[in-house]
């Protein structure tokens, strides 16, 4: 009986350790994803960003056409519908630099 309890305890500890490590693995895989370039992204690509639907994606493209290329990612907050809260959610997923394909 004690052996069974010990095995259950060990398995519980191992499962807890694995589950605590899982978010680290997910964060690592997200960081390896290619960032979306605000200066070259299509409507569909922009919609892949959290909180960015078709209307806001179109506003980003319209802003880009009217004002030229984004020089800093923070300029995105000048687009109607993108405030600090949304920007904080997507800032690690966007870039204004050359695309990885061009490097």
N, C-alpha and C positions, 0 to 999 in steps of 0.2 A: 504494500500500500504506500509506504514512504517513497519507494522508488518511482511509483507512478506520479506522486505529487511532485517529486523533484524534477522529473522529466517534463511535467506540465509547466512548472515554474521556469525551467530553462527555455522551453519553447516560447513561453510568454515574453521572456526577456529578449530573446532573439527577434521575435516579431516586432516588439516595441522599438528595438534598435533599427531594424530595417525600415519601419514606417517613419521613424524620425529622420532617416537618411534620404528618403524618397524625395522630399522637396528640393534637396540639394541637386539631385540628379535632374529633376525637371528644370530647375533654374539654369543648369549648365547647358542643357539641350536648347533652351530658348536663347541663350546668349550666343550660341553658334549659328543661329538662324541669320540669314541675310537681312540687313535692315532695309526698310522701304525708303527710297530716295524721294523726298518731297518735290524735287525739281524734274523728275522724269516719270514718276509713277502714274499709271493709268487709273481710271475711275475704279475698276475692279481691284487693283492692287491697294488703293487707299482704303477701300471698304474692308480689307482684311484686318485693319487696325481696330482695336477695341473702341467702342463708342462712336465709330465713324460709319455713318450710313451713306446712302446714295446722295442725299441732299448736301451733307457737309463735305463729302468727297468732291462733289461738283463745285462747291464754293472754294475749296482749296485750289482746284484747277483754274477757276475763274480768277482768283486772287493772283495766282502765278502768272496768268496771261496779262493781267492789268498792271502788275507791279514788277514783273521780272522774276528771276530766280530768287529763291530764299537764300539768304546769306548765312543765317543761323537758324537752328531748329526752333528757337524761342519765338521767332517771327510768326510761327504758326498760330500763336494766340491772337494775332490780329484778325484772323479769319472768324467770321461770325459763327458761333456755335462751338468754339473751342476755347474753353477757359482754363484756368490753372489746374482744376481737378482732372479734366480730360488730358491735358498736356502731360501731367505727372504720370498718367497711366501709359502713355505711348512714347514718352521721350527716349526710352531705351530701345525702341523699335524703329526709329526713324533717323534719317541722315539727310544732309544737303550736299554731301561730297560726291565724288565720282562713284558710280556703281561698282560693285565688286567685279562685274563682268568686264568692265573697261580696264581694270588693273592688270 
